[in-house]
Amino acid sequence: MSERVLIVSPVRNEAAHIERVARSVAAQTRAPDAWVVVDDGSDDGTLELLRSLEAAIPYMTVLEAPAADAGPDRLAGGAEARAFNWALGGLELSSFTHVGKLDGDIELPPDYFERLLAEFTYDRRVGVAGGTLIEPCGEGWRPIRIPRHHVHGALKLYTLRCFTAIGGIQERLGWDTIDETYARMRGFDTHSYPELVARHHRPRASAGGRLRGHARHGECAWIVRYGPGWVVLRAFKMALEHPRGVSGLAFLWGYFGAALLQRPKVEDADFRRFTRRELRHRMRRPLRALLPRPAR
């Protein structure tokens, strides 16, 4: 079967960005075979814009997700994952080789899918992949730095074989870490490629405010069973982000607040053991780099 790519974009209130995103998808040197954009209750004219764009892009389909109460924090409630899964429920996935998620504020470079598919072809072990993001910062753009094994939830692409093996994505906070962990547990590699740079037009963690976003990331760390040692080290690093100092405190507040409230973690013993092994390995690498090398 030749490569066939399905992209699903759950969007809500993206009127300021969706036309730019659509133009970047339409300009791809290797266009997706199907692009399903599911509007999840927008009230800013996003749906009307999508309907006008749908007529101009032959592989684009616009859907409206059924109304659902995601609570005061839609990201923490897994609203985008729920809309994504709802859209997939009406599609025949077996007719595709790759399944992807693209947010409504991500502007792709024109060769994004072409180059990403080439990476999958080059290394058949890769099951989840994507590019990296830059976001507005003052008069310019700054990169969002992530580990090589992590792929932004905003622009993920899975092989169908991997997506099936991990059981799709979970409708909860932290889904974009849970999916990658299960992929590696199932023997797949997960990679972000720094040479594939997309523009993120809505700054990370801006939904509901930056500090709330940092606290949400802390809660995510609790859900995916990251230990307190790793969390404290991560908080020191996050403290360097804007607003400095309190960003790290917000991250710790999210983690230990979730612990205090006993937020549900991933209840899978294999997942817990695998995560602990990975974290031990990652924490040892910087420590080994600090140790003096033996004299020859």
Disulfide bonds with the S-S distance in Angstrom:
none
